[in-house]
Amino acid sequence: MPNTGRHVPSLRAAKEERDCLVRDTLTRFLVTNSCEPSIGDLADALRMRPAAVRSSLGRLEKKRGLVLHPQQRRPWIVHPFSLSPTSCWVQGKKRGWWAPCLYCAFGISGCVGQDVLITTRLGGEDNTVDYRVRGGKLEPTRDIFHFLIPPRRWWDNVIFTCATFQPFHSEAEVDRWCVRHGFERGFTISVERLFRFALDWYQPHASHWYPRTAVEVRECFSRHGLTGHFWNV
């Protein structure tokens, strides 16, 4: 009898499950080692061939599960972790991690499940600022956070997007920063609300990553009052 293709859905599901397992293994390695694993490390941990790992990483990038180096095709950003230096550093008890932005840094605090000190720069410029997380809670701050780019465009260039997400001391600082750099003002929230949003978004990735549906994304935004045209997806 000819192949009817009725097994294709189960094969596709198995491939998707394997991709999620690759992503989960990569995240656990970053939490434990705070550095990039080699393809061989991942292959050994997953008991997969290196070629299969590379194929899985390619599919994950298409699903927006990570970002690969354009030429070398190895992990570059595995949100909320960055595998290359940034201006945002998350210092834990014994090791530290780079984060693409403060939003991601708060996500790292949830993924690693320990007290951390986050050091970054206001507006990505010359003044540094610290945020401390103790016992899963952010120490009080009056700072605000500016999202320059709306979510529907985050993945147009996610590296640039993360780089433009910055903390400030005041709304007036945001206004001056936008004028200084020729940006159109985006959306601001308190850093404390950002912290709660980041934990809700990223903490599940510590145990299991999966691509969210548009409905799930909107529900997460809504839980934190992130509504209106800017947050439409």
C-alpha positions as CSV (number, residue, x, y, z in Angstrom):
1,M,0.0,0.0,0.0
2,P,1.2,3.5,-0.6
3,N,2.4,5.7,2.2
4,T,-0.7,7.7,3.3
5,G,1.3,10.1,5.4
6,R,-0.8,9.4,8.5
7,H,2.4,9.1,10.6
8,V,3.7,12.5,9.7
9,P,1.9,14.3,12.5
10,S,3.4,12.0,15.1
11,L,6.9,12.3,13.6
12,R,6.5,16.1,13.6
13,A,5.4,16.0,17.2
14,A,8.4,13.9,18.1
15,K,10.7,16.3,16.4
16,E,9.2,19.3,18.2
17,E,9.5,17.5,21.5
18,R,13.2,16.9,20.7
19,D,13.7,20.5,19.9
20,C,12.2,21.6,23.2
21,L,14.5,19.1,25.0
22,V,17.5,20.6,23.2
23,R,16.4,24.1,24.3
24,D,15.9,22.9,27.9
25,T,19.3,21.2,28.0
26,L,20.9,24.3,26.7
27,T,19.2,26.4,29.4
28,R,20.2,24.1,32.2
29,F,23.8,24.1,31.0
30,L,23.8,27.9,31.0
31,V,22.4,28.1,34.5
32,T,25.0,25.6,35.8
33,N,28.0,26.7,33.9
34,S,27.2,30.3,32.7
35,C,29.0,29.7,29.4
36,E,28.2,28.3,26.0
37,P,28.3,24.5,25.6
38,S,29.9,23.1,22.5
39,I,27.8,21.2,20.0
40,G,29.6,18.1,21.2
41,D,28.6,18.8,24.8
42,L,25.0,19.1,23.8
43,A,25.2,16.0,21.7
44,D,26.7,14.0,24.5
45,A,24.1,15.2,27.1
46,L,21.3,14.5,24.7
47,R,22.7,11.3,23.3
48,M,22.2,12.7,19.8
49,R,24.5,13.1,16.8
50,P,26.1,16.5,16.4
51,A,24.3,16.9,13.0
52,A,20.9,16.3,14.7
53,V,21.7,18.9,17.3
54,R,22.6,21.5,14.7
55,S,19.4,20.7,12.8
56,S,17.4,21.2,16.0
57,L,19.1,24.5,16.8
58,G,18.2,25.7,13.3
59,R,14.5,24.8,13.8
60,L,14.6,26.5,17.2
61,E,15.8,29.7,15.7
62,K,12.9,29.6,13.2
63,K,10.6,29.2,16.2
64,R,12.2,32.2,17.9
65,G,13.5,29.9,20.6
66,L,17.1,31.3,20.3
67,V,19.4,33.3,18.1
68,L,22.4,31.6,16.4
69,H,25.6,33.2,15.2
70,P,24.9,34.1,11.5
71,Q,28.0,32.3,10.1
72,Q,29.0,29.7,12.7
73,R,25.4,28.6,13.5
74,R,26.0,28.1,17.2
75,P,24.0,29.6,20.1
76,W,24.4,33.4,20.5
77,I,21.4,34.4,22.6
78,V,19.2,31.9,24.5
79,H,16.7,34.3,26.1
80,P,17.0,35.4,28.8
81,F,20.8,34.6,28.5
82,S,23.3,36.2,26.3
83,L,26.4,34.1,25.3
84,S,28.4,37.2,24.4
85,P,29.3,40.3,26.6
86,T,26.6,42.9,27.1
87,S,26.2,46.0,29.3
88,C,23.9,44.0,31.7
89,W,25.6,41.6,34.2
90,V,23.8,39.3,36.6
91,Q,26.0,38.2,39.5
92,G,24.9,35.2,41.5
93,K,26.4,33.5,44.5
94,K,29.2,31.7,42.7
95,R,28.9,32.7,39.0
96,G,27.4,35.3,36.8
97,W,25.6,35.7,33.5
98,W,25.3,38.2,30.7
99,A,21.7,39.4,29.9
100,P,20.6,41.1,26.7
101,C,18.8,43.7,28.8
102,L,17.4,44.3,32.3
103,Y,14.1,42.6,31.3
104,C,16.1,39.5,30.5
105,A,18.3,39.9,33.6
106,F,15.2,39.7,35.8
107,G,14.3,36.6,33.9
108,I,17.7,35.1,34.7
109,S,17.1,35.8,38.4
110,G,14.0,33.6,38.1
111,C,15.7,30.9,36.1
112,V,18.7,30.5,38.4
113,G,16.5,30.7,41.6
114,Q,19.0,32.5,43.8
115,D,19.8,36.0,45.1
116,V,21.5,38.1,42.4
117,L,22.9,41.6,42.0
118,I,22.2,43.1,38.5
119,T,24.5,45.8,37.2
120,T,23.5,47.7,34.1
121,R,23.7,51.3,32.6
122,L,21.0,53.9,32.5
123,G,20.0,54.3,28.9
124,G,23.0,52.1,28.0
125,E,25.2,55.2,28.6
126,D,27.8,56.1,31.2
127,N,25.9,55.9,34.5
128,T,25.6,52.5,36.1
129,V,22.8,51.3,38.3
130,D,22.3,48.2,40.5
131,Y,19.2,46.1,41.2
132,R,19.3,43.5,43.9
133,V,17.0,40.4,44.0
134,R,16.7,38.7,47.4
135,G,14.5,35.7,48.2
136,G,12.8,36.1,44.8
137,K,11.9,39.7,45.4
138,L,13.3,42.9,44.0
139,E,14.5,45.5,46.4
140,P,12.4,48.7,46.2
141,T,13.2,51.1,43.4
142,R,11.5,54.1,41.8
143,D,13.2,53.6,38.4
144,I,11.3,53.1,35.2
145,F,11.9,50.9,32.1
146,H,11.5,52.0,28.5
147,F,10.4,49.6,25.8
148,L,11.3,51.4,22.6
149,I,10.0,48.8,20.1
150,P,6.5,47.2,20.3
151,P,6.3,43.4,20.7
152,R,5.0,42.8,17.2
153,R,8.4,44.0,15.9
154,W,10.7,42.5,18.5
155,W,11.9,39.8,16.2
156,D,12.5,42.1,13.2
157,N,16.0,42.4,14.8
158,V,15.9,41.0,18.3
159,I,19.5,42.0,19.0
160,F,18.7,45.6,18.3
161,T,15.4,45.3,20.2
162,C,17.0,44.1,23.4
163,A,19.8,46.7,23.2
164,T,17.1,49.5,23.1
165,F,15.3,48.3,26.2
166,Q,16.7,50.4,29.0
167,P,16.2,51.6,32.6
168,F,16.0,55.3,33.6
169,H,15.4,57.3,36.8
170,S,12.6,59.3,35.4
171,E,10.2,59.9,32.5
172,A,12.1,63.2,31.7
173,E,15.3,61.1,31.3
174,V,13.5,58.9,28.8
175,D,12.3,62.0,26.8
176,R,15.8,63.5,26.7
177,W,17.3,60.1,25.7
178,C,14.9,59.7,22.8
179,V,15.7,63.1,21.5
180,R,19.4,62.7,21.9
181,H,19.4,59.4,19.9
182,G,16.7,60.2,17.4
183,F,14.2,57.6,18.7
184,E,10.5,57.8,18.8
185,R,9.3,57.3,22.4
186,G,7.9,53.9,23.2
187,F,6.3,52.6,26.4
188,T,7.4,52.9,30.0
189,I,6.6,50.9,33.1
190,S,8.0,50.8,36.6
191,V,11.1,48.6,37.1
192,E,9.1,46.8,39.8
193,R,6.3,45.9,37.4
194,L,9.0,44.9,34.8
195,F,10.4,42.5,37.4
196,R,7.0,40.8,37.9
197,F,6.4,40.6,34.2
198,A,9.9,39.1,33.5
199,L,9.4,36.4,36.1
200,D,6.1,35.5,34.7
201,W,7.5,35.3,31.1
202,Y,10.9,33.7,31.8
203,Q,10.6,31.6,34.9
204,P,8.8,28.7,33.2
205,H,11.8,28.5,30.8
206,A,14.0,27.2,33.7
207,S,12.1,23.9,33.5
208,H,10.6,23.7,30.1
209,W,10.6,25.9,27.0
210,Y,7.9,25.8,24.4
211,P,6.7,28.3,21.8
212,R,3.9,30.4,23.1
213,T,0.7,30.9,21.0
214,A,-0.5,34.5,20.3
215,V,-3.3,33.9,22.8
216,E,-0.8,32.9,25.6
217,V,1.4,36.0,24.8
218,R,-1.6,38.3,25.1
219,E,-2.7,36.7,28.3
220,C,0.7,37.2,29.8
221,F,0.8,40.8,28.7
222,S,-2.7,41.4,30.1
223,R,-1.8,40.0,33.5
224,H,0.6,42.8,33.9
225,G,-1.5,45.6,32.5
226,L,0.4,45.7,29.2
227,T,-2.5,46.5,26.9
228,G,-3.3,49.0,24.1
229,H,-2.0,49.5,20.6
230,F,1.7,49.3,21.6
231,W,1.2,45.7,23.0
232,N,-1.0,44.4,20.2
233,V,0.4,41.1,18.7
